[in-house]
Each structure stands twice: as structure tokens, then as C-alpha cells.
């Protein structure tokens, strides 16, 4: 089971190196696990990933507004946001395949 970082009420985003390492290891398994999941599970994950993607967007914007923003933290948040975007696209492709009429 992967640990996910949280963003509560737009207040603060905390990133710990152990969480980042765990999330990156989970990322490697997520792509291969996609074919083994049911559509219902994928829909739940899709909503969770969309919510987390929005939370990351808000966190990134909040950090960028600070004059003393930590660039390494920003870079990690952006990387995680891109990973989420890719996962969202993969799940959507699996759930809603393009049908050529």
C-alpha cells in the first residue's frame, strides 16, 4: 500500500523524504497494477488522483507566491503533479477508450 501526502484545507504542504521515497516506489508499481484493477477501483483512484492533483496545484501556487520558496520542494511537487497527470490519463484511457466509428 502506498502512502500519500495530504494537503489539508489549503493550509500547509509537508513533504518528508521518506514519503517521497515511498511514493516513488509506489509509482513504479502503479503502472503495472493498472491492468489488474476493476473499473470500479479505477474510478475511485481516478477521483482520488484528480483531487490530489488539484491540491498539489494549490500548494505549488502558494509556495510560488512566497519570496523564500524552497526550489527543491517546488521541483518535487511539480514532479509529483506530472506523475499524477500521467496516471489520470492512463486510467481515463483504460476506462474510456477511443472508439472509432
HELIX and SHEET records of a PDB file:
HELIX    1   1 UNK A   17  UNK A   33  1                                  17    
HELIX    2   2 UNK A   34  UNK A   36  5                                   3    
HELIX    3   3 UNK A   39  UNK A   65  1                                  27    
HELIX    4   4 UNK A   71  UNK A   95  1                                  25    
SHEET    1   A 2 UNK A   7  UNK A   8  0                                        
SHEET    2   A 2 UNK A  12  UNK A  13 -1                                        
END                                                                             
